[in-house]
Amino acid sequence: MSGTAIGLAGFAGLMGMLALRVHIGVAMFITGGAIYLTINDGQTAALLFTLNNLAFARLSNYDLSVIPLFLLMGQFATHGGLSKALFRAAGALIGHWRGGLAMASTAACAAFGAICGSSLATAATMGQVALPELQARGYSGRLATGTLAASGTLGILIPPSVPLVVYAVLTQESIGKLFVAAVVPGVIAALGYLAVIALIVRRNPAAGPASAPLPWSERLRAQLGVLPVLLVFLVVIVGIYDGWANPTEAASIGAAACGLIAFASGGMRWPQLVASIHGTAQATAMIFVVLIGADLLNSALAVSQMPVELAAWVRDSGMPPLLVLFSIIGIYILLGCVMDSLAMILLTIPIFYPVVMGLDFFGMAADDKSVWFGILALMVVEIGLVHPPVGMNLYVINRLARGVPMRETALGVMPFLASDLLRILLIVFVPGICLWLVHAFGG
C-alpha cells in the first residue's frame, strides 16, 4: 500500500471508532500508532521515539498554558454566580418585551461566553439559571430549550475561545488576531438569534409572553452589577491585541479578576473554589490527552503524505475554490454527528488547512485567508453542537428541561440553525466582516 492509501485507511478506521463512541483521544492514539506501525513494517522504534518527543513538546509549550487559565476563568464565573448577574441584567433591560426573557438569555449567553470560552459550559450554566425563569413565566418548552441550546454555542464564538486558541496553535496563527476577528461574527450571531426570537413570538405571541416592566432604578442597578464582567472582557481582548500582555498573561489577569469578582459578590467560597479548581483540572486533562493524540495522528498522516497529496489533488483537480470550501463545510456538519467542537478542530485542521491555503478566495492574502478560515471553521463547528440528532448542547439543555420532549428541543433549534447558515454564507462571500476589525487594529 502507498502512504496515502495507508493514511486514508487509517482515517476511515478513525471514523468507525468515533461512530462506535470510542473516546476521541484514544481513537487518535490507536489510529496514529497503527499508521506508524504499518508504514514501518511493525517496527516500534519510530513510534516510541515520536511519542516521547510529541508528549514533551506539547506539555512544555508555554503558549498552551492559556487553556487552563481560560478554563479557570470560566469556572470562577460559573461557580461564583456571575451567570445569574448577567441574566438579571439582560432580563431587567428587555424582559418586558414579548419574548424578552428568551432574548435576555441569548444576551446573557453571549456575555458569559466572553468570560467562559466553552459552549457546553455556557449552555449548562445559563440553562440552570434561565430555564426555570422561562418556564415559570409561561414560555413554551420549544422556544425556551431551543433558545438556550442555540445561544450556548456563542461560548466558542465570542472570544476568548478555547477552540480558537487550539486553531492558532495548530496553524501558527496569532491568537490576538483570531480573537479580534471573532468579535463581529459573534455579535452578528447574537443579533441573528434575537431576530429569530422576535419572529417566533410575532407569529406565536403565546410562546414568549411579556413580563411586567421593572422600575428604571432596578434596571440601572442590574446593569451596574455586570460592569466588572465587561471590564474583564475588555482587559483580556485589548491586552492581548494591543501588545501590553501576551495571551497567557491576559488570561491570568482575567482568571484572577473573575475570582475576585465572584468572591466580592459572595458567590465564591471554599466549596466553590475547590469545585472550580477540580473542574479546570478535569477539563485541562481531557484537552491535553486529545491534543497529544491529535499530534500523534497528525504526525502519522504527515509521514504517510496524505494531507500533502490531498492538497495537491484538490489544487490540480480544477474544482472551483468555493465548491471545495462548501464541501469542507458539509463535512464539518456531518462530523458534528459523532464528535465535539474541539475534536473536530484537532482532527480536520491539519488536513483542510493546507487545502484552503493552496486555493484562491477573492484574491485574499495568505494571512487574511488563515484568519478568515479559522473563524469560518469555528462557526461551522458550532452548528455541530446543536444540529439533530446528536448535537451535544441539545442533550445538555434537554436534560435540564424536565417535561420537554427531545423532539421539541430539536424543533426549537431549527430556526436558529437557519440563522447560522445565513451567517456562514455571509462570512463566505463577505470575508471583510471578520477581517475589517483586524485591519483597523493594524493587523
Disulfide bonds with the S-S distance in Angstrom:
none
